[in-house]
């Protein structure tokens, strides 16, 4: 049919998942028609058949778009969500559950999360990242050896099992290649920072059809350079007239705080701000009767130089943050210290040897990868007291925190200047001369913190496919593979041994109130450096055996019924190690603020076995009406079985119209860490907390029952009895081809997930006490003794959207033109904490701190002109705006900044490229990304150490600006 052939050509529709190909004689002239298995099905069939929405992107299109990595490809897919999955979004401080993002990038189809998007390489699974054991790092994909990418925009658990809820991305490697091809790539921004360089060599020998064998090898290297915040003008955290200001008083010139403390003998430890005894609220303000002020920076006091006298510092905006007591504080622009895009170097090697023996192919494949990243972010913030008087060693021993009584002494060289400035504004504090100074300080001489991560990945595969013996119309496909991902993070610059750092300050050697330090201080910092210490390491391995047979069953009015039957057996293992130093359980080994994860180290290697059986039938009920049904049953050690069906329909009443629809169920198993992390128990150390059973308002006060509760523990860690998340997916669409050269499609889809695995914080549990009362453990008197904040199967999400496409090809002005327009429109996105709770507000077009931004409208439009040796492409990428984050002072009506806007503007950029093939054996492709050099749209979403976004949103925009790309391909 015309529509089917053109639809495939223009990348609108297709089916299949386990890639393979076989020629089949058809018609009197025995013409060979390719029979394939494409993403989303197990049945080999002619490739112009299909009922599922699959987008196919070949290597030529990738080159023209200037796409040099899997991450850049994912960013261009409209169907991909906008989560914390890319190198820009996770370029700042991460630890705990987020540590697996160190140097990693992931896919997030339909906004369902990176752990609900299945990644395949040549139709088979790859290993999850070694540090988290639950999400695939796309850096392991050998992008230079990719022939094409197939994106299935539908659930596929009935074919593949777990994770295929949001969709499937199948990276297909080159095959049966002869010759040698050299590639070089440069992607250089107009402004310095964020450069990308790459090179690859691909060599093939032998031809399967004529020689009976083919040997393919490809080696590639790509280097993504660091992009710092101070290299882009749009990064500016201090814009109070627009409603943005940093919420930190840890500045390069330290800020004074009134902090309680005790001496080793138990006597009260004095403090220069302790006007009136041992109070920790600070002195009374000289300008506002009755107001105590705290967090005082001498630069912000009357007669002083002002916060802005130091580069990067600014007055703290207490009204924006609804904190009047902070009126004499200074803040620091953390955005300039952030790394907008972390540096990553990837090295990949692919080798494949294939033999053709009659109707059979036997092959062996090895894919090796190394990814090296160096994450750099703002210098450590040092605070007297550091939030708690104690800390815990890896073995559980509780010891005094080295910063418990951290103070700058009166013997320090900078003491008198700071004290004199303080007393000039608060004369009543003069009696405190000689008392030590408690403070909060951004330790600029300590240097930016750095974490170095190295991941080694490997997949070894042997397999065969061909005609089934004695049943020549049936095909088989078998394979045995082993995949692994081993990762390790080590401490770089900017981290120091805790006791040594405390000693440098307590003795007055290191001066928190000065931009310059003495040689003795710098020498002391160098001696205290913890560079090179291993943070943690993890390894995920997977062994897999799979076999599938497919072929015809019987004749139906519309044609022959086809079927596939398969089995799949996997063994997955995961191990995570924390601090392995021999002296780790000593105070001397403690490193300040380093994100160790010792408490969650696994008890040896965790293991689970998966056995699955699946079948699929394609029934051409009548002419132009096909019904496909599939079902898969997976059995997991630990929590039993999951059975998932899928039914899809394809109907073409006339040649110009194709109607398609599908219904399926899916599941996502808990990760190893979600199930088996050790349970950690720690004493509550946060702000005052009121028992939600006795004080519904949750406001600590003198009201009976609303007194502060502090003597209880919080529990976090794995929960072995977690169940898989369950999902139901629906889709319905129509494809129209009014002429031979025009194809349009509209597809509606819905994903409903139940039992989503979540870990709720203490505040959320308290605010929803009626739903989580069982999480609060009490003694016989009804007092809280512990609160369980571990993972639970609780929530439910609903996501709905439309995918719209229009493609056409035509001849005009002596050239061939191709025009494409693809839209992803989010109709609905909402969630609820538990199945019996009401759904929350719409998450479409509204800022959320974590997870996926529900961007309403995303489109990509392109126009390509081909004439002779020249191909020119022009592209527009658009992401609609959304409701921005609102700072507390704006939310409560205290202040309305003069230039404040509740909306983040759309992100809209234009790209262009031109390719020339006129040189012998050479293809040159030159491109310009972001032609107009547009900055990312402004957002008041402040960094808060969860991402690199300070005045912009890294989940949406590319921070590099205008960039020039050059790709040279030379074939020997």
Rosetta blueprint (number, residue, H / E / L):
1 X L
2 X H
3 X H
4 X H
5 X H
6 X H
7 X H
8 X H
9 X H
10 X L
11 X L
12 X L
13 X L
14 X E
15 X L
16 X L
17 X L
18 X L
19 X L
20 X L
21 X E
22 X E
23 X E
24 X E
25 X E
26 X E
27 X L
28 X L
29 X L
30 X L
31 X E
32 X E
33 X E
34 X E
35 X E
36 X E
37 X L
38 X L
39 X L
40 X L
41 X L
42 X L
43 X L
44 X L
45 X E
46 X E
47 X L
48 X L
49 X L
50 X L
51 X L
52 X E
53 X L
54 X E
55 X E
56 X E
57 X E
58 X E
59 X H
60 X H
61 X H
62 X H
63 X H
64 X H
65 X L
66 X L
67 X L
68 X L
69 X L
70 X H
71 X H
72 X H
73 X H
74 X H
75 X H
76 X H
77 X L
78 X L
79 X L
80 X E
81 X L
82 X E
83 X L
84 X L
85 X L
86 X L
87 X L
88 X L
89 X L
90 X L
91 X L
92 X L
93 X L
94 X L
95 X L
96 X H
97 X H
98 X H
99 X H
100 X H
101 X H
102 X L
103 X L
104 X L
105 X L
106 X L
107 X L
108 X L
109 X E
110 X L
111 X L
112 X L
113 X L
114 X H
115 X H
116 X H
117 X E
118 X E
119 X E
120 X E
121 X E
122 X L
123 X L
124 X E
125 X E
126 X L
127 X L
128 X L
129 X L
130 X L
131 X L
132 X L
133 X L
134 X L
135 X L
136 X L
137 X L
138 X H
139 X H
140 X H
141 X L
142 X L
143 X H
144 X H
145 X H
146 X E
147 X E
148 X E
149 X E
150 X E
151 X E
152 X E
153 X L
154 X L
155 X L
156 X L
157 X H
158 X H
159 X H
160 X H
161 X L
162 X L
163 X L
164 X L
165 X L
166 X L
167 X E
168 X E
169 X E
170 X E
171 X E
172 X E
173 X E
174 X L
175 X L
176 X L
177 X L
178 X L
179 X E
180 X E
181 X E
182 X E
183 X E
184 X E
185 X E
186 X E
187 X E
188 X E
189 X E
190 X L
191 X L
192 X L
193 X L
194 X L
195 X L
196 X E
197 X E
198 X E
199 X E
200 X E
201 X E
202 X E
203 X E
204 X E
205 X E
206 X L
207 X L
208 X L
209 X L
210 X L
211 X L
212 X L
213 X E
214 X E
215 X E
216 X E
217 X E
218 X E
219 X E
220 X E
221 X E
222 X E
223 X E
224 X E
225 X L
226 X L
227 X E
228 X E
229 X H
230 X H
231 X H
232 X L
233 X L
234 X L
235 X L
236 X L
237 X L
238 X L
239 X E
240 X H
241 X H
242 X H
243 X L
244 X E
245 X L
246 X L
247 X L
248 X L
249 X L
250 X L
251 X E
252 X L
253 X L
254 X L
255 X E
256 X E
257 X L
258 X L
259 X L
260 X L
261 X L
262 X E
263 X L
264 X L
265 X L
266 X L
267 X L
268 X E
269 X L
270 X L
271 X L
272 X L
273 X L
274 X L
275 X L
276 X L
277 X L
278 X L
279 X L
280 X L
281 X L
282 X L
283 X L
284 X E
285 X L
286 X L
287 X L
288 X L
289 X L
290 X L
291 X L
292 X E
293 X L
294 X L
295 X L
296 X E
297 X L
298 X H
299 X H
300 X H
301 X L
302 X L
303 X L
304 X L
305 X L
306 X L
307 X H
308 X H
309 X H
310 X L
311 X L
312 X L
313 X E
314 X E
315 X E
316 X L
317 X L
318 X L
319 X L
320 X L
321 X L
322 X L
323 X L
324 X H
325 X H
326 X H
327 X L
328 X L
329 X L
330 X E
331 X E
332 X E
333 X L
334 X H
335 X H
336 X H
337 X H
338 X L
339 X E
340 X E
341 X E
342 X L
343 X E
344 X E
345 X E
346 X E
347 X E
348 X E
349 X E
350 X E
351 X E
352 X E
353 X E
354 X E
355 X E
356 X E
357 X E
358 X L
359 X L
360 X E
361 X E
362 X E
363 X E
364 X E
365 X E
366 X E
367 X E
368 X E
369 X E
370 X E
371 X E
372 X E
373 X E
374 X E
375 X E
376 X E
377 X E
378 X L
379 X L
380 X L
381 X E
382 X E
383 X E
384 X L
385 X L
386 X L
387 X L
388 X L
389 X L
390 X E
391 X E
392 X E
393 X L
394 X L
395 X L
396 X L
397 X L
398 X E
399 X E
400 X E
401 X L
402 X L
403 X L
404 X L
405 X L
406 X L
407 X L
408 X E
409 X L
410 X L
411 X L
412 X L
413 X L
414 X L
415 X H
416 X H
417 X H
418 X H
419 X H
420 X H
421 X H
422 X H
423 X H
424 X H
425 X H
426 X L
427 X H
428 X H
429 X H
430 X H
431 X H
432 X H
433 X L
434 X L
435 X L
436 X L
437 X E
438 X L
439 X E
440 X E
441 X E
442 X E
443 X L
444 X H
445 X H
446 X H
447 X L
448 X L
449 X E
450 X E
451 X E
452 X E
453 X E
454 X E
455 X E
456 X E
457 X E
458 X E
459 X E
460 X E
461 X E
462 X E
463 X E
464 X E
465 X E
466 X E
467 X E
468 X E
469 X L
470 X L
471 X E
472 X E
473 X E
474 X E
475 X E
476 X E
477 X E
478 X E
479 X E
480 X E
481 X E
482 X E
483 X E
484 X E
485 X E
486 X E
487 X E
488 X E
489 X E
490 X E
491 X E
492 X L
493 X L
494 X L
495 X L
496 X E
497 X E
498 X H
499 X H
500 X H
501 X H
502 X H
503 X H
504 X H
505 X H
506 X H
507 X L
508 X L
509 X L
510 X L
511 X L
512 X L
513 X L
514 X L
515 X L
516 X L
517 X L
518 X L
519 X H
520 X H
521 X H
522 X H
523 X H
524 X H
525 X H
526 X H
527 X H
528 X H
529 X E
530 X L
531 X L
532 X L
533 X L
534 X E
535 X E
536 X E
537 X E
538 X E
539 X E
540 X E
541 X E
542 X E
543 X E
544 X E
545 X E
546 X E
547 X E
548 X E
549 X E
550 X E
551 X E
552 X E
553 X E
554 X E
555 X E
556 X E
557 X L
558 X L
559 X E
560 X E
561 X E
562 X E
563 X E
564 X E
565 X E
566 X E
567 X E
568 X E
569 X E
570 X E
571 X E
572 X E
573 X E
574 X E
575 X E
576 X E
577 X E
578 X L
579 X L
580 X L
581 X L
582 X L
583 X L
584 X L
585 X L
586 X L
587 X H
588 X H
589 X H
590 X L
591 X E
592 X L
593 X L
594 X L
595 X L
596 X L
597 X L
598 X H
599 X H
600 X H
601 X L
602 X L
603 X L
604 X L
605 X L
606 X E
607 X E
608 X E
609 X E
610 X E
611 X E
612 X E
613 X E
614 X E
615 X E
616 X E
617 X E
618 X E
619 X E
620 X E
621 X E
622 X E
623 X L
624 X L
625 X E
626 X E
627 X E
628 X E
629 X E
630 X E
631 X E
632 X E
633 X E
634 X E
635 X E
636 X E
637 X L
638 X L
639 X L
640 X E
641 X E
642 X E
643 X E
644 X E
645 X E
646 X E
647 X E
648 X E
649 X E
650 X E
651 X E
652 X L
653 X L
654 X L
655 X L
656 X L
657 X E
658 X E
659 X E
660 X E
661 X E
662 X E
663 X E
664 X E
665 X E
666 X E
667 X E
668 X E
669 X L
670 X L
671 X L
672 X H
673 X H
674 X H
675 X H
676 X H
677 X L
678 X L
679 X L
680 X E
681 X E
682 X E
683 X E
684 X L
685 X L
686 X L
687 X L
688 X L
689 X L
690 X E
691 X L
692 X L
693 X L
694 X L
695 X L
696 X L
697 X L
698 X L
699 X L
700 X L
701 X L
702 X L
703 X L
704 X L
705 X L
706 X L
707 X L
708 X E
709 X L
710 X L
711 X L
712 X L
713 X E
714 X E
715 X E
716 X E
717 X L
718 X L
719 X L
720 X L
721 X L
722 X L
723 X L
724 X L
725 X E
726 X E
727 X E
728 X E
729 X E
730 X E
731 X E
732 X E
733 X E
734 X E
735 X E
736 X E
737 X E
738 X E
739 X E
740 X L
741 X L
742 X E
743 X E
744 X E
745 X E
746 X E
747 X E
748 X E
749 X E
750 X E
751 X E
752 X E
753 X E
754 X E
755 X E
756 X E
757 X E
758 X E
759 X L
760 X L
761 X L
762 X H
763 X H
764 X H
765 X H
766 X H
767 X H
768 X L
769 X H
770 X H
771 X H
772 X H
773 X H
774 X H
775 X H
776 X E
777 X E
778 X E
779 X L
780 X L
781 X L
782 X L
783 X L
784 X E
785 X E
786 X E
787 X E
788 X E
789 X L
790 X L
791 X L
792 X E
793 X E
794 X E
795 X E
796 X E
797 X E
798 X E
799 X E
800 X E
801 X E
802 X E
803 X E
804 X E
805 X E
806 X E
807 X E
808 X E
809 X E
810 X E
811 X E
812 X E
813 X L
814 X L
815 X E
816 X E
817 X E
818 X E
819 X E
820 X E
821 X E
822 X E
823 X E
824 X E
825 X E
826 X E
827 X E
828 X E
829 X E
830 X E
831 X E
832 X E
833 X L
834 X L
835 X L
836 X L
837 X L
838 X L
839 X L
840 X L
841 X L
842 X L
843 X L
844 X E
845 X L
846 X E
847 X L
848 X L
849 X L
850 X L
851 X L
852 X L
853 X E
854 X E
855 X L
856 X L
857 X E
858 X E
859 X E
860 X E
861 X E
862 X E
863 X E
864 X E
865 X E
866 X E
867 X E
868 X L
869 X L
870 X E
871 X E
872 X E
873 X E
874 X E
875 X E
876 X E
877 X E
878 X E
879 X E
880 X L
881 X L
882 X E
883 X E
884 X L
885 X L
886 X L
887 X L
888 X H
889 X H
890 X H
891 X H
892 X L
893 X L
894 X L
895 X L
896 X L
897 X L
898 X L
899 X L
900 X L
901 X L
902 X L
903 X E
904 X E
905 X L
906 X L
907 X E
908 X E
909 X E
910 X E
911 X E
912 X E
913 X E
914 X E
915 X E
916 X E
917 X L
918 X L
919 X L
920 X L
921 X L
922 X E
923 X E
924 X E
925 X E
926 X E
927 X E
928 X E
929 X E
930 X L
931 X L
932 X L
933 X L
934 X L
935 X L
936 X L
937 X L
938 X L
939 X L
940 X L
941 X L
942 X L
943 X L
944 X L
945 X L
946 X L
947 X L
948 X L
949 X L
950 X L
951 X L
952 X L
953 X L
954 X L
955 X L
956 X L
957 X L
958 X L
959 X L
960 X L
961 X L
962 X L
963 X E
964 X E
965 X E
966 X E
967 X E
968 X E
969 X E
970 X E
971 X E
972 X L
